[in-house]
Amino acid sequence: MSTLQIILISLFIYLGSIGSIIGNTLGWYTLGRPLVASFVVGLILGDVNTAMIVGIPLQIMYMGNVTPGGAVAWDLSYATYIGTAAAIVFGKGMGATEVIGLAVVFAGIGGLVGQIMWNISYAACLPLNRVAYKYAEAGETRKMFIPNLVLGQLIGFAVRFIPAVLLLTSMTAASEQADFVSLIPAWLTTGLSVFGGMMAALGMGIILSFLLKEKYHIVIYLAGFILVTYFNLNTMAVTVVALIVTILYYYSSSKKVEVE
C-alpha cells in the first residue's frame, strides 16, 4: 500500500465510527458497515472483486453486532477496513475461502484494536465535561462547541487514525518481504481455507434463521438451491422463475376465492 492509500483507509476508519460532522447515518450506519467499508477499501486499493468476496461474509458475521448502553463489544469499522485491506494485500494467489479466512483473522485483530481505542477515547473525553461545565456556569454557551465538538473529535481522530496508520504501515512492510505468500506454511493456508468456508456457512445459516419462518419456506429455499446447483441457472433466472410461480399462485388463489 502506498502512503496515500494508508492515509485514506485510516481516514475512513475514523469517519466510519462517528455520528457527528458527516452525520450518524452516513458515518456509523453507512461507512462503518462491513459491506460498505469493504467496497471503499476495494476502491482505494484497486481490487473491488476481492473486497466484495470478503465484505459479504463479514457483513453477515457482524449482522447481529449491537452496542447496548454504549458498550462496544467489537469495532466494526476497524475490523472490516483492516480485515479487507489485509485480504487484498496478503491474499494474492489464494482461493476465495482462504482469503475470507485471512480477512476474518485480521478483522479480529482490527476489531480488538478498535475496541481498545474506544475505551481510550471514552477515558480521554471525560475531562472535557469539566470544560463544558465551566462554560455553562459562566453563561458562555456559544463556546461549548469547543469541548463538545472540536476537542472531542480531535481525540476521536487521534485514537483511531494514528493506530490505523501504524497498523496498515506494519502490514505493508510485512507484505513487501520477498514473496511473503510463500512464507505462509501449508497448514496455515489449509486452516484459513477451512475457516473461511465455515464462516461462509455460518453467515448463510444466520440469514436463513431470519428468513425461514415457516416449514414451507424450507421447500422454497431447496427449490432455488436445486435450480442454481443442478440446473446451473443464475440468480436472475431463478428470480424470474420465482416471479412466474408467484403470479400463477396468486392468480389461482384469487380464482378459488371468487368461486367460493
C-alpha positions as CSV (number, residue, x, y, z in Angstrom):
1,M,0.0,0.0,0.0
2,S,1.2,3.5,-0.8
3,T,1.3,6.2,1.8
4,L,-1.8,7.9,0.3
5,Q,-3.7,4.6,0.4
6,I,-2.8,4.1,4.1
7,I,-4.0,7.6,4.9
8,L,-7.3,7.2,3.0
9,I,-8.1,3.9,4.7
10,S,-7.2,5.3,8.1
11,L,-9.4,8.4,7.4
12,F,-12.4,6.2,6.6
13,I,-11.8,4.1,9.7
14,Y,-12.3,7.4,11.6
15,L,-15.3,8.5,9.5
16,G,-16.9,5.1,9.9
17,S,-17.1,5.5,13.7
18,I,-18.6,8.9,14.2
19,G,-22.1,10.3,14.4
20,S,-21.2,14.0,14.0
21,I,-19.7,16.1,11.2
22,I,-20.9,13.8,8.4
23,G,-23.9,12.6,10.4
24,N,-24.7,9.3,12.2
25,T,-26.5,7.9,9.1
26,L,-23.6,8.4,6.8
27,G,-20.9,7.7,9.4
28,W,-21.6,4.9,11.8
29,Y,-24.5,3.4,10.0
30,T,-23.1,3.5,6.5
31,L,-19.3,3.9,6.3
32,G,-19.0,1.8,9.4
33,R,-20.9,-1.2,8.0
34,P,-18.7,-4.1,6.7
35,L,-20.1,-4.3,3.2
36,V,-19.7,-0.5,2.5
37,A,-16.3,-0.5,4.2
38,S,-15.1,-3.4,2.1
39,F,-16.2,-1.6,-1.1
40,V,-14.4,1.6,0.0
41,V,-11.2,-0.4,0.6
42,G,-11.5,-2.1,-2.7
43,L,-11.8,1.2,-4.5
44,I,-8.8,2.6,-2.7
45,L,-6.6,-0.5,-3.3
46,G,-7.9,-1.1,-6.8
47,D,-9.3,-4.6,-6.1
48,V,-13.1,-4.4,-5.6
49,N,-13.6,-8.0,-6.5
50,T,-11.6,-9.4,-3.6
51,A,-13.1,-6.7,-1.3
52,M,-16.6,-7.9,-2.1
53,I,-15.6,-11.6,-1.6
54,V,-14.6,-10.8,2.0
55,G,-17.1,-8.0,2.6
56,I,-20.2,-10.1,2.2
57,P,-19.2,-12.7,4.8
58,L,-18.0,-10.0,7.2
59,Q,-21.3,-8.2,6.8
60,I,-23.2,-11.4,7.6
61,M,-21.0,-12.3,10.5
62,Y,-21.4,-9.0,12.2
63,M,-25.0,-8.6,11.4
64,G,-26.1,-9.1,14.9
65,N,-23.5,-6.8,16.5
66,V,-25.0,-4.2,18.8
67,T,-23.7,-1.7,21.3
68,P,-26.1,-1.8,24.3
69,G,-25.7,1.2,26.6
70,G,-22.6,2.3,24.6
71,A,-20.7,-0.8,25.3
72,V,-18.5,-1.7,22.3
73,A,-18.1,-5.4,22.1
74,W,-16.3,-5.2,18.7
75,D,-15.4,-2.3,16.4
76,L,-16.9,-3.0,13.0
77,S,-15.2,-0.1,11.3
78,Y,-11.7,-1.1,12.4
79,A,-12.4,-4.8,11.9
80,T,-13.6,-4.5,8.3
81,Y,-11.3,-1.9,7.0
82,I,-8.2,-3.7,8.4
83,G,-9.5,-7.2,7.5
84,T,-10.3,-6.3,3.9
85,A,-7.0,-4.4,3.4
86,A,-5.1,-7.5,4.8
87,A,-7.1,-9.8,2.4
88,I,-6.1,-7.7,-0.6
89,V,-2.5,-7.2,0.5
90,F,-1.7,-10.7,1.7
91,G,-4.3,-12.7,-0.3
92,K,-2.7,-12.6,-3.7
93,G,-2.6,-16.2,-5.1
94,M,-5.1,-17.5,-2.5
95,G,-8.5,-19.0,-3.1
96,A,-11.7,-17.3,-2.1
97,T,-12.2,-19.3,1.1
98,E,-8.6,-18.8,2.1
99,V,-8.9,-15.0,1.5
100,I,-12.1,-14.9,3.6
101,G,-10.3,-16.8,6.5
102,L,-7.4,-14.4,6.2
103,A,-9.7,-11.4,6.4
104,V,-11.5,-12.8,9.4
105,V,-8.2,-13.3,11.3
106,F,-7.1,-9.7,10.6
107,A,-10.6,-8.4,11.2
108,G,-10.3,-9.9,14.7
109,I,-7.0,-8.0,15.2
110,G,-8.5,-4.8,13.9
111,G,-11.7,-5.2,15.9
112,L,-9.7,-5.7,19.1
113,V,-7.5,-2.6,18.4
114,G,-10.7,-0.6,17.7
115,Q,-12.3,-1.8,21.0
116,I,-9.2,-0.7,23.0
117,M,-9.2,2.7,21.2
118,W,-12.9,3.2,22.0
119,N,-12.1,2.7,25.7
120,I,-9.2,5.1,25.5
121,S,-11.4,7.7,23.7
122,Y,-14.1,7.4,26.4
123,A,-11.4,7.9,29.2
124,A,-9.8,10.8,27.3
125,C,-13.1,12.6,26.8
126,L,-14.0,12.6,30.5
127,P,-12.1,15.8,31.3
128,L,-13.9,17.6,28.6
129,N,-17.1,17.6,30.7
130,R,-15.4,19.9,33.2
131,V,-14.5,22.3,30.4
132,A,-18.1,22.3,29.2
133,Y,-19.4,22.8,32.8
134,K,-17.2,25.9,33.2
135,Y,-18.5,27.4,30.0
136,A,-22.1,26.7,31.1
137,E,-21.6,28.1,34.6
138,A,-20.1,31.3,33.1
139,G,-23.0,31.6,30.7
140,E,-20.7,31.2,27.7
141,T,-22.9,28.7,25.9
142,R,-21.5,29.7,22.5
143,K,-18.1,28.3,23.5
144,M,-19.5,24.9,24.5
145,F,-18.9,23.6,21.0
146,I,-15.2,23.7,21.7
147,P,-15.1,20.7,24.2
148,N,-18.2,19.0,22.7
149,L,-17.2,19.1,19.1
150,V,-13.7,20.3,18.4
151,L,-11.7,18.7,21.3
152,G,-13.9,15.6,21.3
153,Q,-13.4,15.0,17.6
154,L,-9.7,15.6,17.8
155,I,-9.4,12.9,20.5
156,G,-11.6,10.6,18.4
157,F,-9.5,11.3,15.3
158,A,-6.2,10.7,17.2
159,V,-7.1,7.4,18.8
160,R,-8.4,6.0,15.5
161,F,-6.4,7.5,12.7
162,I,-2.9,7.2,14.3
163,P,-3.2,3.5,15.3
164,A,-4.7,2.6,12.0
165,V,-1.8,4.2,10.1
166,L,0.7,2.3,12.3
167,L,-1.1,-1.0,11.8
168,L,-1.5,-0.6,8.0
169,T,2.1,0.6,7.7
170,S,3.2,-2.6,9.5
171,M,1.1,-4.7,7.2
172,T,2.6,-3.0,4.1
173,A,6.1,-3.6,5.4
174,A,5.4,-7.3,6.0
175,S,3.9,-7.7,2.6
176,E,7.0,-6.2,0.9
177,Q,9.1,-9.0,2.2
178,A,10.4,-11.3,-0.5
179,D,7.4,-13.5,-1.7
180,F,5.5,-13.2,1.6
181,V,2.8,-15.6,0.5
182,S,5.4,-18.4,0.0
183,L,6.4,-17.9,3.7
184,I,3.0,-18.9,4.9
185,P,3.0,-22.6,6.0
186,A,0.8,-25.0,4.2
187,W,-1.1,-26.0,7.4
188,L,-2.0,-22.3,8.0
189,T,-3.3,-21.9,4.4
190,T,-5.4,-25.0,4.8
191,G,-6.7,-23.8,8.1
192,L,-7.6,-20.5,6.6
193,S,-9.4,-22.2,3.8
194,V,-11.5,-24.4,6.2
195,F,-12.1,-21.5,8.5
196,G,-13.3,-19.3,5.6
197,G,-15.6,-22.0,4.4
198,M,-17.0,-22.3,7.9
199,M,-17.6,-18.5,8.1
200,A,-19.5,-18.5,4.8
201,A,-21.7,-21.4,6.0
202,L,-22.2,-19.7,9.4
203,G,-23.3,-16.5,7.6
204,M,-25.7,-18.4,5.4
205,G,-27.1,-20.1,8.5
206,I,-27.7,-16.7,10.2
207,I,-29.5,-15.4,7.1
208,L,-31.7,-18.5,6.8
209,S,-32.6,-18.3,10.5
210,F,-34.1,-14.9,9.8
211,L,-35.8,-15.8,6.6
212,L,-37.2,-19.3,7.1
213,K,-40.1,-18.7,9.5
214,E,-42.4,-21.4,8.2
215,K,-41.8,-25.0,7.2
216,Y,-42.8,-24.5,3.6
217,H,-40.1,-21.8,3.3
218,I,-37.5,-24.5,3.5
219,V,-39.1,-26.2,0.4
220,I,-38.9,-22.9,-1.5
221,Y,-35.2,-22.5,-0.5
222,L,-34.3,-26.0,-1.6
223,A,-36.1,-25.5,-4.9
224,G,-34.0,-22.4,-5.6
225,F,-30.8,-24.2,-4.4
226,I,-31.5,-27.1,-6.9
227,L,-32.2,-24.7,-9.7
228,V,-28.8,-23.0,-9.2
229,T,-26.7,-26.1,-8.3
230,Y,-28.1,-28.8,-10.6
231,F,-29.7,-26.8,-13.4
232,N,-26.9,-24.2,-13.5
233,L,-29.3,-21.2,-13.6
234,N,-28.1,-17.8,-12.4
235,T,-29.8,-15.9,-9.7
236,M,-31.6,-13.7,-12.3
237,A,-33.1,-16.7,-14.0
238,V,-34.2,-18.2,-10.6
239,T,-35.8,-14.8,-9.7
240,V,-37.8,-14.8,-13.0
241,V,-38.9,-18.4,-12.3
242,A,-39.9,-17.5,-8.8
243,L,-41.8,-14.4,-10.1
244,I,-43.7,-16.6,-12.6
245,V,-44.6,-19.1,-9.9
246,T,-45.7,-16.3,-7.5
247,I,-48.0,-14.8,-10.1
248,L,-49.6,-18.1,-11.0
249,Y,-50.1,-19.0,-7.4
250,Y,-51.7,-15.6,-6.7
251,Y,-54.0,-15.9,-9.8
252,S,-55.0,-19.4,-8.8
253,S,-55.7,-18.4,-5.2
254,S,-57.8,-15.4,-6.4
255,K,-59.9,-17.5,-8.7
256,K,-60.5,-20.1,-5.9
257,V,-61.7,-17.3,-3.6
258,E,-64.1,-16.0,-6.2
259,V,-65.6,-19.4,-6.8
260,E,-66.2,-20.0,-3.1
